[in-house]
Structures are given as structure tokens and as C-alpha cells.
Amino acid sequence: MVVPVDVTLAARNIRAHELAHATWTPTRSPASICKANGVTHDALQRAVDCRIGYGLIDSDVPDYWSGTLTDEDVARLEKEGQQLLAEHGDAIRESIAKRLAFQIVSLAMTVDRTRLIDLADKLGGEPMRSLVEHVAEAAEVTLFPRGRYRHQRKVRRGRSGAGPKVSAAVPFRRTIALARLLDQLFPPEGVPPRGRSKPSPRASGPSWGQLTVEEPPRSAVARLAKLRTVRRPSDEGTAIRRLDRLLVDGRVFATKRHLPGGTVLIDASGSMGWSPEDLLKCLEAAPAATIALYSGRGNKGVLRVVAKDGRMIAPDLVVPPCGGGNIVDGPALEWLATQAEPRIWISDGAVTGIDDVEYAVLSAEAQRRQITGRIQRLDNLGAATEHFSHLSGSRKTRIS
């Protein structure tokens, strides 16, 4: 065991953490624990750190809540993240998000939690910040189901002449559950070792509803196809098209500009508060794109493709396709990640699973899919309309 020996607060907390490891963590090798439970070593390490940290807090270890990261550590992490983004661009965002999420699991019980969330905001904006926040919340919920074991500690009688022994109240099986959760959120490369013990159905945790994708016949021609190509006035070319501009700016020629189609996914749940008329306005504002709505009820949901290849379905079908709940945000985002770019998700960001219940782990998974799928989220109809109008050169689409 190697620990810093200086007198700083961060060094004292590191020493307390490592000593608690030596006392509270099972003596079996990490490799055997990973093999027995089918988890990766990285996920297990972070889950064990989380259990130890909360155990120290609940055991009233002085000042452990102040964390172990120094200002220099945070500055170094930010510099490394900015350098990686400069070298690799968006391709590295998932790796940075995973690193920060795993780091915050280890430090979720300290003030370092806030510092890491702020760092995620600097490196990845709202999607990464939200992901890291929800991972920290999911870690606490997993270790302390329904608040059990929180603010508790085990006190055992020591040997004769020795004082009582204090240990973490959280059973080690909750640590394994947290490690499985981390592997679920951030699937490891390759196949993790298959454990001899399988999690029970009750331990499997929250889940998304079953998604059905519908593609009704598209008959109404919505001038979307015409928006794929836009002509802009130019002062050079081979054919005169805008003679009326001869005395204005001399741009009598025209050049073609191809507009990207992309894909738009619209959250049509009740929390968005949209009417069918609002949804139709959104369709009219979008340039040539594949557009789909989704909503859910109970344990299932429907994603309905309402416009594609310049045609759309009947206007009376442009309504929430399956009740007023979310239920299937995760599978819907997974569908969106396989469609053409740019990918736009119009939603308030609130996601739910079966029975329309919000869970931190599902929120974290949705944010991860947003990052890995290079999906841009727009909050409301106004932001979406402005975005689409900009793409289409302020030309509106008419539904006929």
C-alpha cells in the first residue's frame, strides 16, 4: 500500500480511504470476485471505492466529505480532456464521459462530486454534465435501496483490551450490484467474464419498455424534397437565372446548395404539452428529413415515422402514437443513433421506464446514448422551429 504522507487534508483522506479498504474490503483477489460475478475490474474498483467512501462518511471520519482531489488534480483533468478533444474531436467524448462517470462514483459522497460535474459541463456541455450527475445519483440509489444502510454503521466488540471495531453497513453484494450497473451503462470492450452467480430478476433494476416502430403509408407530398436543393444568387456561373438582380448586386447567376436531410425524433409524451397542431408546425419547419414521433404507455411504446423522402403520413395520424408517457426513450434514441445525420432529439430531457417511472440509471443511459450517437437535443418547439428555419434558409414547408 502506497499513500501520501504529507499533512494536507487530501492526503489524510487518501490514507483513511486506503486503511478502510484494508479493513472492510473482502480479502479475496479482485480477479476471483470479477470472475464469480461477471463484472469488469474497473467497474468493481469504482463500486468498492464508493462503498468505502460512504462507509467513512457514515462512520464520522473527520473531514472526509472534503474529498481527495486538489485544485491541481482538477486542472490536470481539464487540461487532459481539452487536449483529447482537440486531437480527436467528438470521437473521444464517450471515453471522457466514462472516465468522469467512473471517477464520480468513487467520490460521490464528497464535495469532489460538484467539482467533477462542473468539469463535465466544461468538457461536454449539458449532455455530459447530466450523464455524470445521474450516474452519481444512480450509484447512491444502488448502494442504498430505499434508503437502507444509509447513515448506519456496524460496531463490533474488539479483542480484550481493544476498542470496538467499526465497519461499513453496506453489504458487499450491493457493491456487486453497482459494478453490474456500471458495466450496463458503459459496456466493456469484449465480453466480461461470465459469473457463476446470476443477478435475480428483482436485482436487474429499472428497464425500458418494449418499442414498436411503425411506418404508415406516406402519401401527402410536403415540399420537403424541393428543400434538398436550394439556389443561391452568385456573381459567377454559366446560366443567368436572376436578371432582376443585375442593377442591385450583379448576382444574376445561381449556385446550388444541397441541404442535409438528417433525422428528427420528437418526444410526444404528455410532459411536452404539445398539441397535434404544434407537431404539424414542427413538420412544416423541418427541411428534408426523416421525422418520427414516439410515446408510451405501461410497459410498451410506439415510434411512428411521420415523414420521409419528401412525403408524410395523413395529418390525423400526427399525434402521440401510444398514450402520454415516455417509457421507451432509450430504445427510441437507439433507433435515432442508427439514422442519417444530423440527428435531432426534441425533448425536455426527462426520460422514464416501465410504468412511466423516472430512474437515475435510465437517465444516465439516455445521456450516454445521446453522446455516443452524436445526437443534439432541442428543448421545445420554438428552439426546433428556429433551428430548422435556419437550415432551410427561412423557407417554410407546406403540407398538401
N, C-alpha and C positions, 0 to 999 in steps of 0.2 A: 504494500500500500504506500503510495507516494502522495503527500499532501503538503500544501504551503505551510510554512512555519512562522510567517510574519504575523503581526498583531492587528492587521486590518480586519474590519468586520466581515468582508467577503471571505477572507482566509479562515476565520473562525467558523463560519457557516459551512465551508467545504469540509473542514475537519469533523464537524458534528455530523455532516451527511455521511461521510465515509465510515465513521465509527458506528453509526446507526446501521449501515449496511452490514458491517461485521457482526452485529448483534441480532438483527431482525431478519435478514435475508437467509433463506434455506441454504444449507452448505452443499447441496448438490451442484454439480457443474452446470453452467448455463446451457451447454450443448445438450446435456441429457434432458433438461427441462424443456428446451425448444423441441427436441425430438418427440418427447412424450406428449406434448400438447399441440404440435403442429403450428408453431409460431416462429417468426424470424428472431434472430438475436437482437437486432436493432430495436424492434418493437418491444421485446421483453425488457431490454435495458431501460428504455424510457418509462415503461409501465412500473418497473421496480423503483426507479427514481421518484416517480410520482407518489407511490405508496410510502416511501421513506420520508419524503418531504412533508406530506400531510401528517405522518406519524410524529415528526418532530414538532410541527406546529401544535398538534393536539396534546403533546407532552410538555408543552410550555417551555420549550427551549428558547432562551432569551434571544430576541432579535433575529431569529431565523427568517422571519417574514420579510426582512430587508433584502434577501436574495444573495446570489453569489456572483452576479455579473457586475463588473466595474464599468465605468464610463469608457475606458479604453477597449473593453471587450465589445461593447455595443458599437463603438465607432469602427472597430475592425470588421465586425459582421456587416455593417452597412457598406463599407468600402469594398469588401469582397463581393457582396451582392451586386453593387453597381458595376463592378468590373466584369462580372459574369454576364450581366445584361448587355453591357457594351460589346462584349465579344460574341455572344451567342444569340442575343435578341430574345424573342418570345419563346424560343425552343427551350430555354433554361428555366422558365418561370415555374414549371411544375416541380423541378428539383429544388428550387429555392423555397417554394411553398411547403414542400415536405420537410425540409430541414428546419424551417421556423416552427412548423406544427409539432414536430418531434421535440424541439427544444422547449416549446411552451408547455408540453406535457410534463417535462421534468421540473418546470419552475412555476406551475400554475398556481401554487399556493403562496407565492411571494410577490413583491412589487415588480419583479422582473417580468411578470405577466403583462403589465401595462406597457413596459418598455419594448417588449417583443411585438406587441400588437401595433404600436406606433411605427416600429421598424418595418413591419409587413406593409403598412399603409404607404410608407415612403418607397418601398421597392416594387409593390404590385398594385397599389390603389385599393379601391373598395373591395374587389373580389378576394384578394389575398388577405386583407385585414379581416373580412368577415369569416373566411375559412379558418384562420388562426384563432379567432375568438370562439367559434363554435367547437373547434377541436378541444380547447381548454375546458369549455363547458361540458362537452361530452365525456371527457376524462373524469371530471368530478362526479358526474351522474353515474358513470360506470363503477367507480370505486365505492360510491355511497348510494346504492339504490334506495330510493325513497327516504334518503337522509340517514339510513342506518350506518352505524360505526362512526359517524361524524362527531367531532368533539368528544371522543371517547379514547380511553387508553386502558391497556391491561397492566395490572400491577400484581406481580407475583412475589412471594416471600423468597428472599435470597438465602444463601447458606448461613449457618450460625455465625454471628458476628458481622455479617454483611447487611447492607440496607436492602430495601425492596427493589425488585427489578421491574422496570417499566418497558413495555413493548407496544408496537403499533396494534391498534384494534382491528384494522382491515385484514380480513383473511387473505391468504396468498392466492386463493382461487379468483378473487376479484382482480388481482394483478394479471392473471392469465386472461381473464375476460377483456381487460383493457388492451393487452397485447394483441388479441384477436381483432379487436375493433380497429386498432391502428393498421394492421395488415389488410383489413377490409377497406379502409379509407384510401390507403396507399399500397395497392397490390405490389408485392415484391417482384423483381425480375426473376424469371424461372418459377419453379414450383417449390413452395416451402415444404419442409419435412412433414409427412403425414403423421399426425399424432395417434397414439393408441387410444386416447380418450377423446370422444367427440362431444362438442357442446350440446346440451339438451335443447329442445325446441324453445323452452322458455328463455334460455340464455342467448338465443340467436338475436334478440333485440328487435328494434323497430325495423320496418321494411316498407318498401313502396308497394303500391297497388299494381294490379296487372294491367298493362297498357294494350289497347287495341288501336291499330292505325286504320283509318277509313279514308278512302279516296272516291267520293261520289262523282258521278259524271259531271264534267265541266263543259258547259255549253255557251254561257254568256261571254261574248267577246268584250274584254275590258281593255282597251287600247294599251295593255301592258307590252305587247310585242313591239309596238311602234316606239316605245321608250327605250328599247335596247340600243337604238342608234339615234343620236342627236347631232344635227348640223350646226356648227358654229361659224359665224362670219369670219372671213380671213382676207388679208390683203394679197394673198397669192393663191394660185390654183390653176386649173385647166378649163373650167366651165363657169361662166358668170351665172350666178343664181340670185344675187341681191343687188340689182341695178339701182334700187331706191336708196342705197347707201353711198352712191358714187360721190355726192356732194357733202355727205355727212362725215365719213371717216375713210372713204375709199375702199372699204372691205366688201367688195362686190362678189368675192368668191366664198366658198363654204368648205369646211373640212368636217369629216365625220368623226364623232366621238362615241365609242362604244361604252355603254353603261353596264356595270356588273349587275348580274341578277341577284345572286345571293339567296338567302333563306331567312324567313321571318317566322318566329314561333311566338304565339300570343297566349298568355295566361288568361283564360276566360273564366276563372273562378269568381265567386261572389265577392271576394275581398277587393277585386279590382274595380267593382262598381260600374262596369261598362254596360251599355245598352246595345242591342243589335245595330242601331243607327251609328253608334260610336265605332263599332267594329267595321261597319261598311266604310266609314270615313277613313279608317286606317288602311283598308284595302285600296281605296282610291288614291291615297297619298303615296303608297309604296310603288317604286318603279318595278321593272320586270323582275319578279322574284317568286320563289315558291313560298306560299304563305299558309300557315296551319294554326288552328286553334286547339286547345286541349283543356279538359276539366275532368273531374272525377266524382265518384260517389261510393261510399263504403270501402270496398277493397278492390275497386277497379276504376279504370278511366279510359277515355277515348281521345285520340288525337285525330283531328279531321283536317285533311288538306283541302283548302278552300280556293286556292288559286295556284296555277302552274302553267308554264308555257303560254302565257298571254291569255288564258281563259280561266274563268272562275265558275263556281257552282251557283245554283239558284240562290238569290238573296235571302229567301226564307230559311235556308239551311245555315246561314252565317250567324249562328247562335251557339252558346255553350253546349258542347256535344254530349255531356254526361253529367248533369247536376251542377251544383255550385261550389264544389270542393276542389282542392288541388289533387291530392292523393298520388299522382303519377308524375310529379315534377322531374324526378331523377330519370326515369325511362324516357320522358319527353326530351330532356336535354341530351340524353344519349343518342336519340334519333337525330336531333339537330346537329350534333357533332359529326354526323356522317354525311350531311348535306353540303351543298355548294357554299363557298364563302363569298361575301362576308356573311356571318351568322349573327342575327339579331334576336334577342330574347326580350320581349316586352312583358315585364312583370314587376311587382313591388318587392320581389326578392324573398317573400315569405313562402316557405315550402312545407308540405305536410306529407305524412304517410297514410297508412291504412286508418280508416275512421276519421280522417282529416285532423289528426293529432300532430302537433309540431314536436320534433325531436332535434336536439342539437347535432346528433350524429348525422341525421339526414340533411340538415342544413349544411354541415361541413362537406358532405359528399356532393351536394349540388354545387357548392362553390368550387370544389375540386374539378368537377366536370366542366364548369364554366371556364376555368383557367386552361385545362388541358385541351378543350375543344375550341379555344380561341373564340369564345362567344362574348359578344358585347350586350350588356343588359341596359335597357332603357326603362325608366320608372313608370311612365304614364303615356297617355295618348298624345298629349301636347309635345313631349320630347320626341316621340316617334314620328309624328307628322312633320315636325321641323327637320328631323334627320332625313326623312325620305324626300321632302321637298328640295332639300339641298342636293341630294343625289340626282334627282330628276330635273334639276335646273328650273325649279319652281313651276314645272308643268304638272297639271293635275290629270288624273286618270278618270275617265268617265265609265261608269258601269252601264252597259246596254243589254 
